[in-house]
Amino acid sequence: MLQKVENIEAAYKEVVRYMMRRGHKIISTTEINLSRYMLLRTDESFFLVMFKREFFRNFGIQFRNMGASGMGESVNITELKYAAANGAKDLIFIYPNGAIYTISISDFLMKSYEWKNKENKEVRSVSIHELKRENPESASVSPRKSTRIIERAPELQYTLDGVMASSGTINKASLGGKDE
């Protein structure tokens, strides 16, 4: 059964729980860009994690001249470069319904389109068909637009430039379980 998540903090904790259930040891987490992204280091890999309210619904319209159709997913290029420069190998997207999708950064870069969004930020977007569903317990459930306000964890501390937010290790005790 998927665990629903209502905010960024809950989404990140759910990804950590999921990785621990799969046998990964969590080494560290670092939140960047005002907690919109999290770098997650495990004993086996390094990930850029994002909580998304819904898929990029206009992907097919935005890139129809390039043969694209359907929905997609997007990542800001600044955070993508930062994650890659720090050793991240894969992207993880988690949605309010608890669905988790992944794609390697190299596949994302090869299969995505570059563009600028309304805020004039450089973004890359890829079709959702390129993403791998990690927790298919309820594959028929798709992300829906959330009407809840996305909250930031109150204990996070932010730097003046907003790039690096918080760094620390998440263990079972901080997730409500017993630490070993």
Secondary structure, 3 states (H helix, E strand, C coil): CCCCCCCHHHHHHHHHHHHHHCCCCEEEEEEECCCCEEEEEECCCEEEEEECCCCECCHHHHCHHHCCCCCEEEEEHHHHHHHHHCCCCEEEEECCCCCEEEEEHHHHHHHCEEEECCCCCEEEEEEHHHCEECCHHHCCCCCCCCCCCCCCCCCCCCCCCCCEEEEECCCHHHHCCCCC
